[in-house]
């Protein structure tokens, strides 16, 4: 049985699952679906087009499925689709798609910290951490297990691969391949995300192979094309090596490397 405060507004057409808690001064719009076990804190607004899974916790002041901040949107019906077991902290804003029947998507088990903004048509994977005041522009893609530290900015249409760490305050203005750390402004390669990869049960041998791939890409003073030739020749095939190759070859890839002195 759900618990709904008499001081909350829930549109009669909204679909509310079992064991949902909706606290005082929350606003639940028409054309909203909320799955079982969700907790909606005070002053949360869940607007038309929200499709929310199970066991999500929305903290005070969130705005979910806000209309897009984009002149291309002309009032079309669209969605925000959120999976299960996500924590969305205070004053997060998530915009719905600018396209008719399109969606901004959040996966499962992610932690989105206070005052972050996720713009229209962006896709967030599973087990992602988005730090305080991170701003993600429209049509971006964030891979599983990525971590975006506080105050990072992600430019429109950028893709960030799986198991990436973006350090605080970085301005991401191009695609970021999987398994790396990116730091500084202008943003630049800062090494392999080995600490988090070990927590994800990647073997030391596999981490070494990933590091070898990125030495060819970022530290050989060659083009992305030549780096891929070297990676294919030097690193044994495997899912991680192949994911790196696919990412680099499939994007307009810009190599931004730190010198050895800058990395010290």
C-alpha positions as CSV (number, residue, x, y, z in Angstrom):
1,X,0.0,0.0,0.0
2,X,1.4,3.4,-1.0
3,X,1.6,6.4,1.5
4,X,0.6,9.7,-0.1
5,X,0.6,12.9,2.0
6,X,-2.6,14.9,1.9
7,X,-0.4,17.9,1.2
8,X,1.0,16.3,-2.0
9,X,-0.7,16.8,-5.4
10,X,-1.0,13.6,-7.4
11,X,-2.9,13.8,-10.7
12,X,-5.7,11.3,-10.9
13,X,-4.4,10.0,-14.2
14,X,-0.9,9.2,-12.8
15,X,-0.1,5.5,-12.3
16,X,1.4,4.8,-8.9
17,X,2.8,1.4,-7.9
18,X,2.8,-0.4,-4.6
19,X,4.6,0.8,-1.5
20,X,5.4,4.2,-2.9
21,X,5.9,7.1,-0.5
22,X,5.0,10.6,-1.7
23,X,5.7,13.3,0.8
24,X,4.2,16.7,1.4
25,X,4.4,19.3,-1.3
26,X,5.4,16.8,-4.0
27,X,3.8,17.3,-7.4
28,X,3.0,14.3,-9.6
29,X,1.7,15.3,-13.0
30,X,-0.6,13.6,-15.5
31,X,0.9,11.0,-17.9
32,X,3.4,9.8,-15.1
33,X,4.1,6.2,-14.2
34,X,6.0,5.4,-10.9
35,X,7.0,1.9,-10.1
36,X,6.9,0.0,-6.8
37,X,8.9,1.1,-3.7
38,X,9.8,4.6,-4.8
39,X,10.3,7.4,-2.3
40,X,9.4,10.9,-3.4
41,X,10.6,13.6,-0.9
42,X,9.0,17.0,-0.3
43,X,9.0,19.5,-3.2
44,X,9.8,17.0,-5.9
45,X,8.1,17.6,-9.2
46,X,7.6,14.6,-11.5
47,X,6.1,16.0,-14.7
48,X,4.3,14.6,-17.7
49,X,6.3,11.9,-19.6
50,X,8.1,10.4,-16.6
51,X,8.4,6.6,-16.7
52,X,10.0,5.5,-13.4
53,X,11.0,2.0,-12.4
54,X,11.2,0.4,-8.9
55,X,12.9,1.5,-5.7
56,X,14.1,4.9,-6.8
57,X,14.7,7.6,-4.2
58,X,14.1,11.3,-5.3
59,X,15.3,13.9,-2.8
60,X,13.9,17.3,-2.1
61,X,13.5,19.7,-5.0
62,X,14.2,17.3,-7.9
63,X,12.4,18.1,-11.2
64,X,12.0,15.0,-13.4
65,X,10.8,15.2,-17.0
66,X,11.1,18.9,-17.2
67,X,10.4,20.4,-20.6
68,X,13.6,20.7,-22.7
69,X,15.7,23.8,-22.7
70,X,16.1,23.7,-26.5
71,X,14.6,25.9,-29.2
72,X,14.1,22.9,-31.4
73,X,11.4,21.5,-29.1
74,X,8.0,22.5,-30.3
75,X,5.8,20.9,-27.6
76,X,6.0,17.3,-28.8
77,X,5.1,14.6,-26.3
78,X,8.3,12.8,-25.1
79,X,9.7,11.0,-22.1
80,X,12.2,10.5,-19.3
81,X,12.7,6.8,-18.7
82,X,14.4,5.9,-15.4
83,X,15.2,2.3,-14.4
84,X,15.4,0.7,-10.9
85,X,17.3,1.4,-7.7
86,X,18.6,4.9,-8.5
87,X,19.3,7.7,-6.0
88,X,18.6,11.2,-7.3
89,X,19.6,13.9,-4.8
90,X,18.5,17.4,-4.1
91,X,17.6,19.8,-6.9
92,X,18.6,17.5,-9.8
93,X,16.9,18.5,-13.1
94,X,16.3,15.9,-15.8
95,X,14.8,17.1,-19.1
96,X,12.7,15.0,-21.5
97,X,13.5,14.5,-25.2
98,X,13.0,17.1,-27.8
99,X,11.7,14.5,-30.3
100,X,8.2,13.1,-30.5
101,X,8.1,9.8,-28.6
102,X,11.8,10.2,-27.8
103,X,13.3,9.7,-24.4
104,X,16.1,10.8,-22.0
105,X,17.2,7.5,-20.3
106,X,18.7,6.7,-16.9
107,X,19.7,3.1,-16.3
108,X,19.8,1.2,-13.0
109,X,21.7,1.5,-9.7
110,X,23.1,5.0,-10.4
111,X,23.8,7.8,-7.9
112,X,23.1,11.4,-9.2
113,X,24.2,14.0,-6.7
114,X,22.8,17.4,-5.8
115,X,22.2,20.2,-8.4
116,X,23.2,18.1,-11.4
117,X,21.5,18.7,-14.7
118,X,20.9,16.0,-17.4
119,X,19.6,17.5,-20.6
120,X,17.3,16.2,-23.3
121,X,18.0,12.8,-25.1
122,X,21.0,11.9,-23.0
123,X,21.5,8.3,-22.0
124,X,23.0,7.4,-18.6
125,X,24.1,3.7,-18.2
126,X,24.0,1.5,-15.1
127,X,25.9,2.1,-11.9
128,X,27.0,5.6,-12.9
129,X,28.0,8.2,-10.3
130,X,27.4,11.8,-11.2
131,X,28.9,14.3,-8.8
132,X,27.5,17.5,-7.4
133,X,26.7,20.2,-9.9
134,X,27.6,18.1,-13.0
135,X,26.0,19.5,-16.2
136,X,25.4,17.1,-19.1
137,X,24.2,18.7,-22.3
138,X,21.8,17.2,-24.8
139,X,22.2,13.9,-26.7
140,X,25.2,12.7,-24.6
141,X,25.9,9.1,-23.7
142,X,27.5,8.0,-20.4
143,X,28.7,4.4,-20.2
144,X,28.2,1.9,-17.4
145,X,30.3,2.4,-14.2
146,X,31.4,5.9,-15.3
147,X,32.2,8.5,-12.6
148,X,31.8,12.2,-13.3
149,X,33.3,14.1,-10.4
150,X,31.8,17.4,-9.1
151,X,31.3,20.3,-11.5
152,X,32.3,18.5,-14.6
153,X,30.7,19.8,-17.8
154,X,29.9,17.6,-20.7
155,X,29.4,19.2,-24.2
156,X,26.4,18.2,-26.4
157,X,26.6,14.9,-28.3
158,X,29.7,13.7,-26.4
159,X,30.0,10.0,-25.5
160,X,31.9,8.8,-22.4
161,X,32.8,5.1,-22.3
162,X,32.4,2.5,-19.6
163,X,34.5,2.6,-16.4
164,X,35.7,6.2,-17.1
165,X,36.6,8.7,-14.3
166,X,36.2,12.3,-15.2
167,X,38.0,14.5,-12.6
168,X,36.3,17.4,-11.0
169,X,35.7,20.6,-13.0
170,X,36.7,19.1,-16.3
171,X,35.1,20.4,-19.5
172,X,34.4,17.3,-21.7
173,X,34.3,18.6,-25.3
174,X,35.0,15.4,-27.1
175,X,34.4,11.6,-26.8
176,X,36.2,9.8,-24.0
177,X,37.1,6.1,-24.6
178,X,36.5,3.4,-22.0
179,X,38.6,2.6,-18.9
180,X,40.5,5.9,-18.7
181,X,40.9,8.9,-16.3
182,X,40.6,12.3,-17.8
183,X,41.7,15.5,-16.0
184,X,42.6,19.2,-16.3
185,X,41.4,21.9,-18.7
186,X,41.8,21.5,-21.6
187,X,40.8,17.9,-20.8
188,X,43.6,15.4,-21.3
189,X,44.4,11.7,-20.7
190,X,45.6,11.0,-17.2
191,X,46.0,7.3,-17.1
192,X,44.0,4.1,-16.9
193,X,41.2,4.0,-14.2
194,X,43.0,1.1,-12.5
195,X,41.8,1.5,-8.9
196,X,38.1,1.3,-10.0
197,X,38.8,-1.5,-12.5
198,X,40.3,-3.5,-9.6
199,X,37.1,-3.0,-7.6
200,X,35.3,-4.3,-10.7
201,X,37.4,-7.5,-10.5
202,X,39.5,-6.8,-13.6
203,X,42.7,-8.8,-13.4
204,X,46.1,-7.2,-13.3
205,X,47.0,-8.8,-16.6
206,X,43.8,-7.3,-18.2
207,X,44.6,-3.8,-16.7
208,X,48.1,-4.1,-18.1
209,X,46.7,-4.8,-21.6
210,X,44.3,-1.8,-21.3
211,X,47.3,0.4,-20.3
212,X,49.3,-0.9,-23.2
213,X,46.5,0.1,-25.6
214,X,46.4,3.6,-24.2
215,X,50.2,4.0,-24.3
216,X,49.9,3.5,-28.1
217,X,47.0,5.9,-28.3
218,X,48.1,8.7,-26.1
219,X,51.9,8.4,-25.6
220,X,53.3,7.4,-29.0
221,X,53.0,10.8,-30.7
222,X,51.1,9.3,-33.6
223,X,47.7,9.5,-35.3
224,X,44.7,7.6,-34.0
225,X,44.8,5.5,-37.2
226,X,48.4,4.4,-36.6
227,X,47.7,3.9,-32.9
228,X,45.0,1.4,-33.8
229,X,47.4,-0.5,-36.1
230,X,49.9,-0.8,-33.2
231,X,47.2,-1.8,-30.7
232,X,46.0,-4.6,-33.1
233,X,49.5,-5.8,-33.5
234,X,50.7,-5.6,-29.9
235,X,47.7,-6.5,-27.7
236,X,45.9,-9.9,-27.7
237,X,42.3,-9.8,-28.8
238,X,39.7,-9.6,-26.1
239,X,36.5,-7.8,-25.1
240,X,38.3,-4.8,-23.5
241,X,40.8,-4.4,-26.3
242,X,38.1,-4.7,-28.9
243,X,35.9,-2.2,-27.1
244,X,38.7,0.3,-27.2
245,X,39.3,-0.2,-30.9
246,X,35.6,0.0,-31.7
247,X,35.2,3.2,-29.7
248,X,38.2,5.0,-31.3
249,X,37.4,3.8,-34.8
250,X,33.7,4.6,-34.5
251,X,34.1,8.3,-33.3
252,X,35.7,11.5,-34.5
253,X,38.4,10.8,-32.1
254,X,40.8,13.6,-30.8
255,X,43.9,12.6,-28.9
256,X,44.5,14.9,-26.0
257,X,47.6,13.7,-24.0
258,X,49.5,15.0,-21.1
259,X,53.2,15.0,-21.2
260,X,55.1,12.9,-18.7
261,X,56.1,15.9,-16.7
262,X,52.5,17.1,-16.4
263,X,51.5,13.6,-15.1
264,X,54.0,13.7,-12.3
